[in-house]
Amino acid sequence: MDALPRWFKVVAVAALLWNLLGCLALWMDLRLTPGDIAALPEAQQALYAARPGWAVAATAVAVGAGTLGSLGLLLRRKWAMPLLFLSLAGILVQDVALFLLVDGATLAGMVAVVMQALVLAAGIGLAWLGWQGAQRGWLR
């Protein structure tokens, strides 16, 4: 068993906060009324109209599993690893819907592309950290 690095808890807290922000963003997204959507720019309205329900479900899986997995990292529990990989799978499914099926890059613009790239990078990093934590004995 390797000694737990000093940075581990800092990263686990940051991961938990990141995923809680994702939960907040999803909650705000799900609360949008048809009137709220009608007030958005046309491109964003088209994005909401074209978005399949399973993509929203994938987002919920991504942020829910990511939040629980990050909590697991903070508690140093091995069950964090499969949850973080499940979160990564949710991110990938969400990205398939957003960029391959709906053409979100055109509809939402470059900001959405950059943000989703950050989300994907964070998901990969957290899944890797969960795997490394299990391999190195940081998680019990």
N, CA and C of each residue as an Amber inpcrd file, in Angstrom:
protein
   420
   0.8420000  -1.1890000   0.0000000   0.0000000   0.0000000   0.0000000
   0.8780000   1.2400000   0.0000000   0.6340000   2.1110000  -0.9680000
   1.3430000   3.3850000  -1.0250000   0.7140000   4.3580000  -0.0270000
   1.5320000   5.2610000   0.4840000   1.0090000   6.2990000   1.3790000
   0.0800000   7.2240000   0.5920000  -0.9580000   7.6830000   1.2570000
  -1.9120000   8.5880000   0.6150000  -1.2310000   9.9290000   0.3570000
  -1.2130000  10.3840000  -0.8970000  -0.5870000  11.6810000  -1.1830000
  -1.3530000  12.8250000  -0.5140000  -0.6450000  13.8770000  -0.1930000
  -1.2660000  15.0390000   0.4650000  -2.3480000  15.6690000  -0.4030000
  -2.1710000  15.6230000  -1.7170000  -3.0960000  16.2830000  -2.6350000
  -4.4130000  15.5260000  -2.7930000  -4.4640000  14.2740000  -2.3470000
  -5.6290000  13.4280000  -2.6090000  -6.9220000  14.0350000  -2.0560000
  -6.8970000  14.4660000  -0.7970000  -8.1250000  15.0240000  -0.1960000
  -8.5370000  16.3230000  -0.8720000  -7.5630000  17.1340000  -1.2630000
  -7.8740000  18.3900000  -1.9550000  -8.5940000  18.0850000  -3.2680000
  -8.0780000  17.1120000  -4.0080000  -8.6940000  16.7230000  -5.2760000
 -10.0800000  16.1250000  -5.0310000 -10.2220000  15.3170000  -3.9940000
 -11.5230000  14.7060000  -3.6920000 -12.5630000  15.7730000  -3.3390000
 -12.1710000  16.7760000  -2.5580000 -13.1020000  17.8640000  -2.2130000
 -13.4630000  18.6520000  -3.4690000 -12.4580000  18.9750000  -4.2950000
 -12.7190000  19.7070000  -5.5450000 -13.6440000  18.8980000  -6.4520000
 -13.4310000  17.5850000  -6.5170000 -14.2800000  16.7190000  -7.3450000
 -15.7190000  16.7200000  -6.8370000 -15.8770000  16.6700000  -5.5240000
 -17.2260000  16.6890000  -4.9560000 -17.9210000  18.0160000  -5.2690000
 -17.2160000  19.1190000  -5.1060000 -17.7950000  20.4310000  -5.4230000
 -18.1470000  20.5350000  -6.9060000 -17.2560000  20.0560000  -7.7790000
 -17.4780000  20.0610000  -9.2280000 -18.7580000  19.2960000  -9.5710000
 -18.9060000  18.1150000  -8.9860000 -20.0790000  17.2970000  -9.2870000
 -21.3490000  17.8620000  -8.6650000 -21.2380000  18.5000000  -7.5080000
 -22.4090000  19.1730000  -6.9390000 -22.8570000  20.3240000  -7.8320000
 -21.9040000  21.0260000  -8.4350000 -22.2640000  22.0610000  -9.4140000
 -22.9730000  21.4400000 -10.6110000 -22.5240000  20.2550000 -11.0250000
 -23.2000000  19.5380000 -12.1060000 -24.6270000  19.1780000 -11.7290000
 -24.8370000  18.7610000 -10.4820000 -26.1970000  18.4640000 -10.0010000
 -27.0600000  19.7170000 -10.0280000 -26.4950000  20.8280000  -9.6020000
 -27.2300000  22.0950000  -9.6170000 -27.5960000  22.4970000 -11.0460000
 -26.6420000  22.3550000 -11.9650000 -26.9060000  22.7020000 -13.3670000
 -28.0110000  21.8180000 -13.9440000 -27.9790000  20.5220000 -13.6370000
 -29.0230000  19.6170000 -14.1210000 -30.3720000  19.9950000 -13.5190000
 -30.4030000  20.2750000 -12.2390000 -31.6510000  20.6600000 -11.5790000
 -32.2320000  21.9170000 -12.2200000 -31.3720000  22.9030000 -12.4780000
 -31.8400000  24.1370000 -13.1180000 -32.3480000  23.8520000 -14.5310000
 -31.6610000  22.9620000 -15.2430000 -32.0660000  22.5980000 -16.5950000
 -33.4350000  21.9180000 -16.5930000 -33.6420000  21.0190000 -15.6550000
 -34.9070000  20.2840000 -15.5870000 -36.0740000  21.1640000 -15.1470000
 -35.7870000  22.2580000 -14.5010000 -36.8380000  23.1640000 -14.0260000
 -37.2780000  24.1760000 -15.0780000 -36.6010000  24.2160000 -16.2160000
 -36.9900000  25.1740000 -17.2540000 -38.4100000  24.8830000 -17.7360000
 -39.2050000  25.9170000 -17.7980000 -40.5730000  25.7880000 -18.2990000
 -40.5570000  26.0450000 -19.8080000 -41.6260000  25.6730000 -20.5110000
 -41.6910000  26.0070000 -21.9350000 -41.5210000  27.5070000 -22.1830000
 -42.0170000  28.3340000 -21.2700000 -41.8380000  29.7790000 -21.4070000
 -40.3800000  30.1930000 -21.2720000 -39.6670000  29.5440000 -20.3490000
 -38.2350000  29.8200000 -20.1890000 -37.4780000  29.4530000 -21.4620000
 -37.8130000  28.2930000 -22.0240000 -37.1350000  27.8360000 -23.2420000
 -37.4620000  28.7650000 -24.4040000 -38.7040000  29.2440000 -24.4740000
 -39.1040000  30.1620000 -25.5530000 -38.3390000  31.4780000 -25.4840000
 -37.8650000  31.8500000 -24.3080000 -37.1140000  33.0980000 -24.1500000
 -35.6400000  32.9510000 -24.5390000 -35.1900000  31.7190000 -24.7680000
 -33.7930000  31.4800000 -25.1490000 -33.5700000  31.8500000 -26.6120000
 -32.3220000  32.0690000 -27.0090000 -32.0320000  32.2770000 -28.4340000
 -32.4870000  31.0620000 -29.2500000 -32.7750000  31.2870000 -30.5250000
 -33.3140000  30.2180000 -31.3830000 -32.4380000  28.9740000 -31.4060000
 -31.1280000  29.1500000 -31.4390000 -30.2270000  27.9980000 -31.4950000
 -30.3720000  27.1390000 -30.2430000 -30.4890000  27.7670000 -29.0910000
 -30.6570000  27.0010000 -27.8550000 -32.0320000  26.3450000 -27.7880000
 -33.0480000  27.0160000 -28.3250000 -34.3740000  26.3990000 -28.3940000
 -34.3170000  25.1350000 -29.2500000 -33.6110000  25.2190000 -30.3700000
 -33.4680000  24.0590000 -31.2560000 -32.7290000  22.9280000 -30.5460000
 -31.7420000  23.2830000 -29.7470000 -30.9860000  22.2840000 -28.9930000
 -31.8990000  21.5630000 -27.9980000 -32.7250000  22.3070000 -27.2880000
 -33.6650000  21.6910000 -26.3450000 -34.6840000  20.8210000 -27.0710000
 -35.1540000  21.2680000 -28.2180000 -36.1540000  20.5060000 -28.9710000
 -35.5810000  19.1990000 -29.5150000 -34.3070000  19.2130000 -29.8920000
 -33.6920000  18.0430000 -30.5200000 -33.1000000  17.0610000 -29.5110000
 -32.9200000  17.4850000 -28.2880000 -32.2450000  16.6590000 -27.2800000
 -33.1200000  15.4810000 -26.8700000 -32.6200000  14.2440000 -27.0530000
 -33.4150000  13.0780000 -26.6540000 -33.4580000  12.9290000 -25.1290000
 -34.5270000  12.3310000 -24.6400000 -34.6790000  12.1210000 -23.2040000
 -33.5800000  11.2700000 -22.6050000 -33.0910000  10.2870000 -23.3840000
 -32.0370000   9.4370000 -22.8440000 -30.7370000  10.2050000 -22.6310000
 -30.5500000  11.3100000 -23.3560000 -29.3590000  12.1340000 -23.1380000
 -29.4580000  12.8630000 -21.7990000 -30.6580000  13.2980000 -21.4540000
 -30.8700000  13.9390000 -20.1500000 -30.6670000  12.9040000 -19.0410000
 -31.1560000  11.6840000 -19.2620000 -30.9510000  10.6100000 -18.2880000
 -29.4620000  10.3060000 -18.1270000 -28.7160000  10.3280000 -19.2310000
 -27.2660000  10.0990000 -19.1590000 -26.5840000  11.1910000 -18.3490000
 -27.0530000  12.4190000 -18.5020000 -26.5090000  13.5210000 -17.7090000
 -26.7840000  13.2880000 -16.2280000 -27.9890000  12.8390000 -15.9060000
 -28.3380000  12.5580000 -14.5090000 -27.4560000  11.4470000 -13.9430000
 -27.2080000  10.4130000 -14.7430000 -26.3120000   9.3380000 -14.3090000
 -24.9050000   9.8940000 -14.0900000 -24.4450000  10.7230000 -15.0220000
 -23.0910000  11.2800000 -14.9250000 -22.9060000  12.0910000 -13.6480000
 -23.8290000  13.0050000 -13.3650000 -23.6440000  13.8590000 -12.1870000
 -23.9780000  13.1230000 -10.8890000 -24.9650000  12.2400000 -10.9290000
 -25.3030000  11.4810000  -9.7220000 -24.1910000  10.5270000  -9.3200000
 -23.7330000   9.7320000 -10.2840000 -22.6450000   8.7910000  -9.9950000
 -21.3470000   9.5390000  -9.6910000 -21.1250000  10.6520000 -10.3760000
 -19.9220000  11.4450000 -10.1110000 -19.9180000  12.0250000  -8.7100000
 -21.0730000  12.4930000  -8.2570000 -21.1730000  13.0420000  -6.9030000
 -20.9320000  11.9540000  -5.8570000 -21.6030000  10.8200000  -6.0250000
 -21.4090000   9.7230000  -5.0680000 -19.9840000   9.1740000  -5.1280000
 -19.4360000   9.0620000  -6.3410000 -18.0630000   8.5850000  -6.4810000
 -17.0610000   9.5320000  -5.8460000 -17.2890000  10.8240000  -5.9910000
 -16.3990000  11.8130000  -5.3730000 -16.5000000  11.7610000  -3.8520000
 -17.7150000  11.5520000  -3.3510000 -17.8840000  11.3650000  -1.9120000
 -17.1260000  10.1140000  -1.4610000 -17.1980000   9.0630000  -2.2750000
 -16.4480000   7.8460000  -1.9800000 -14.9470000   8.0830000  -1.9450000
 -14.4460000   8.9160000  -2.8580000 -13.0200000   9.2700000  -2.8120000
 -12.6900000   9.9640000  -1.5000000 -13.5290000  10.9030000  -1.1210000
 -13.2970000  11.6570000   0.1120000 -13.3070000  10.7300000   1.3310000
 -14.1840000   9.7280000   1.3010000 -14.2690000   8.7540000   2.3970000
 -13.2620000   7.6140000   2.2400000 -12.5410000   7.6260000   1.1220000
 -11.5260000   6.6110000   0.7920000 -12.1340000   5.2070000   0.7150000
 -13.2180000   5.0950000  -0.0490000 -13.9170000   3.8190000  -0.2190000
 -13.7450000   3.3000000  -1.6410000 -13.5450000   1.9830000  -1.7470000
 -13.3330000   1.3630000  -3.0630000 -14.5470000   1.4840000  -3.9740000
 -15.7330000   1.5970000  -3.4090000 -16.9270000   1.7050000  -4.2500000
 -16.9410000   2.9870000  -5.0580000 -16.0260000   3.8910000  -4.7710000
 -15.9300000   5.1230000  -5.5690000 -15.5570000   4.8080000  -7.0150000
 -14.6660000   3.8280000  -7.2070000 -14.1550000   3.5500000  -8.5520000
 -15.2600000   3.1900000  -9.5510000 -16.1120000   2.1900000  -9.2910000
 -17.1390000   1.8830000 -10.2970000 -18.1080000   3.0440000 -10.5280000
 -18.3820000   3.8130000  -9.4860000 -19.2650000   4.9700000  -9.6660000
 -18.6240000   6.0180000 -10.5660000 -17.3270000   6.2300000 -10.4250000
 -16.6430000   7.2150000 -11.2690000 -16.5710000   6.7360000 -12.7180000
 -16.4330000   5.4320000 -12.9260000 -16.4720000   4.9050000 -14.2940000
 -17.8900000   4.9920000 -14.8690000 -18.9040000   4.7890000 -14.0350000
 -20.2920000   4.9600000 -14.4780000 -20.5500000   6.4170000 -14.8570000
 -20.0160000   7.3330000 -14.0750000 -20.1360000   8.7570000 -14.3870000
 -19.4980000   9.0640000 -15.7400000 -18.3170000   8.5110000 -15.9760000
 -17.6380000   8.7120000 -17.2600000 -18.4830000   8.1650000 -18.4090000
 -19.0980000   7.0070000 -18.2110000 -19.9740000   6.4490000 -19.2520000
 -21.1480000   7.3900000 -19.5240000 -21.7220000   7.9650000 -18.4790000
 -22.8100000   8.9290000 -18.6530000 -22.3690000  10.1450000 -19.4410000
 -21.1660000  10.6260000 -19.1610000 -20.6210000  11.7740000 -19.9010000
 -20.4750000  11.4250000 -21.3780000 -19.9420000  10.2400000 -21.6630000
 -19.7370000   9.8350000 -23.0560000 -21.0650000   9.7120000 -23.8030000
 -22.0740000   9.1330000 -23.1640000 -23.3920000   9.0070000 -23.8000000
 -23.9870000  10.3930000 -24.0400000 -23.8690000  11.2610000 -23.0650000
 -24.3560000  12.6390000 -23.2040000 -23.6600000  13.3380000 -24.3700000
 -22.3540000  13.1420000 -24.4930000 -21.6040000  13.7820000 -25.5750000
 -21.9820000  13.2340000 -26.9450000 -22.2620000  11.9310000 -27.0200000
 -22.7210000  11.3520000 -28.2850000 -24.0070000  12.0470000 -28.7180000
 -24.9330000  12.2000000 -27.7800000 -26.1970000  12.8670000 -28.1130000
 -25.9670000  14.3150000 -28.5030000 -25.1480000  15.0160000 -27.7420000
 -24.9650000  16.4460000 -27.9590000 -24.2180000  16.7580000 -29.2460000
 -23.1870000  15.9900000 -29.5460000 -22.3290000  16.3640000 -30.6660000
 -22.5150000  15.5240000 -31.9270000 -22.9460000  14.2860000 -31.7930000
 -23.1050000  13.4540000 -32.9850000 -24.5410000  13.4250000 -33.4950000
 -25.5050000  13.4090000 -32.5970000 -26.8980000  13.2980000 -33.0230000
 -27.5940000  14.6440000 -33.1650000 -27.2460000  15.5920000 -32.3040000
 -27.9620000  16.8660000 -32.2730000 -27.1630000  17.9890000 -32.9230000
 -25.8740000  17.8180000 -33.1140000 -24.9700000  18.8580000 -33.6230000
 -24.9410000  20.0580000 -32.6860000 -24.7200000  19.7620000 -31.4080000
 -24.6530000  20.7970000 -30.3870000 -23.5230000  21.7800000 -30.5930000
 -22.4680000  21.3630000 -31.2960000 -21.3580000  22.2840000 -31.5500000
 -21.8400000  23.4740000 -32.3670000 -22.7100000  23.2210000 -33.3300000
 -23.2510000  24.3080000 -34.1450000 -24.3190000  25.0820000 -33.3830000
 -25.2070000  24.3530000 -32.7130000 -26.3270000  25.0020000 -32.0310000
 -25.9070000  25.7520000 -30.7670000 -25.0110000  25.1750000 -29.9860000
 -24.6390000  25.7910000 -28.7050000 -23.3630000  26.6130000 -28.7970000
 -22.5510000  26.3570000 -29.8060000 -21.3530000  27.1630000 -29.9930000
 -20.1100000  26.5910000 -29.3350000 -19.0240000  27.3190000 -29.5180000
 -17.7210000  26.8660000 -29.0510000 -17.6440000  26.7840000 -27.5260000
 -18.3710000  27.6190000 -26.8320000 -18.3500000  27.5690000 -25.3620000
 -18.8190000  26.2010000 -24.8760000 -19.8640000  25.6700000 -25.5000000
 -20.3700000  24.3500000 -25.1160000 -19.3450000  23.2680000 -25.4090000
 -18.6450000  23.3890000 -26.5180000 -17.6160000  22.4070000 -26.8720000
 -16.5040000  22.4180000 -25.8280000 -16.0460000  23.6080000 -25.4700000
 -14.9720000  23.7270000 -24.4770000 -15.4440000  23.2090000 -23.1170000
 -16.6530000  23.5690000 -22.7270000 -17.1720000  23.1170000 -21.4310000
 -17.3020000  21.6010000 -21.3940000 -17.8260000  21.0140000 -22.4620000
 -17.9540000  19.5550000 -22.4940000 -16.5920000  18.8740000 -22.5270000
 -15.6110000  19.5060000 -23.1560000 -14.2520000  18.9570000 -23.1330000
 -13.7140000  18.9540000 -21.7010000 -13.9840000  20.0140000 -20.9500000
 -13.5660000  20.0640000 -19.5420000 -14.2840000  19.0020000 -18.7140000
 -15.5730000  18.8350000 -18.9620000 -16.3470000  17.8200000 -18.2460000
 -15.7870000  16.4300000 -18.5500000 -15.4980000  16.1620000 -19.8200000
 -14.9420000  14.8680000 -20.2060000 -13.5680000  14.6530000 -19.5840000
 -12.7250000  15.6750000 -19.6090000 -11.3880000  15.5670000 -19.0080000
 -11.4960000  15.2940000 -17.5060000 -12.4130000  15.9870000 -16.8370000
 -12.6090000  15.7530000 -15.3990000 -13.1010000  14.3310000 -15.1540000
 -14.0260000  13.8640000 -15.9850000 -14.5350000  12.5010000 -15.8360000
 -13.4540000  11.4530000 -16.0210000 -12.6180000  11.6460000 -17.0310000
 -11.5020000  10.7190000 -17.2630000 -10.5390000  10.7660000 -16.0830000
 -10.2120000  11.9750000 -15.6440000  -9.2820000  12.1250000 -14.5270000
  -9.7950000  11.4920000 -13.2480000 -11.0770000  11.6630000 -12.9620000
 -11.6320000  11.0900000 -11.7360000 -11.7380000   9.5690000 -11.8190000
 -12.1010000   9.0450000 -12.9830000 -12.1380000   7.5870000 -13.1420000
 -10.7360000   7.0080000 -12.9650000  -9.7490000   7.6680000 -13.5530000
  -8.3550000   7.2300000 -13.4040000  -7.9320000   7.3030000 -11.9380000
  -8.3020000   8.3840000 -11.2390000  -7.9450000   8.5320000  -9.8300000
  -8.5910000   7.4320000  -8.9880000  -9.8370000   7.1110000  -9.2720000
 -10.4910000   6.0160000  -8.5610000  -9.7820000   4.6970000  -8.7920000
  -9.3930000   4.4470000 -10.0360000  -8.6700000   3.2100000 -10.3610000
  -7.3130000   3.1850000  -9.6680000  -6.5760000   4.2910000  -9.7510000
  -5.2710000   4.3780000  -9.0910000  -5.4160000   4.2320000  -7.5770000
  -6.4450000   4.8660000  -7.0240000  -6.6710000   4.7650000  -5.5840000
  -6.9140000   3.3350000  -5.1460000  -7.6740000   2.5930000  -5.9360000
  -7.9280000   1.1860000  -5.6140000  -6.6530000   0.3610000  -5.7760000
  -5.9060000   0.6020000  -6.8500000  -4.6770000  -0.1510000  -7.1130000
  -3.6040000   0.0970000  -6.0520000  -3.5030000   1.3230000  -5.6030000
  -2.4340000   1.7020000  -4.6690000  -2.8260000   1.5590000  -3.1980000
  -4.0430000   1.1280000  -2.9530000  -4.4710000   0.9290000  -1.5770000
  -4.9000000   2.2000000  -0.8690000  -5.1530000   3.2600000  -1.6290000
  -5.6310000   4.5030000  -1.0140000  -7.0970000   4.3820000  -0.6310000
  -7.8100000   3.4920000  -1.3130000  -9.2380000   3.2740000  -1.0490000
  -9.4070000   1.9250000  -0.3680000 -10.2660000   1.8800000   0.6270000
 -10.4710000   0.6320000   1.3790000 -11.8190000   0.0180000   1.0200000
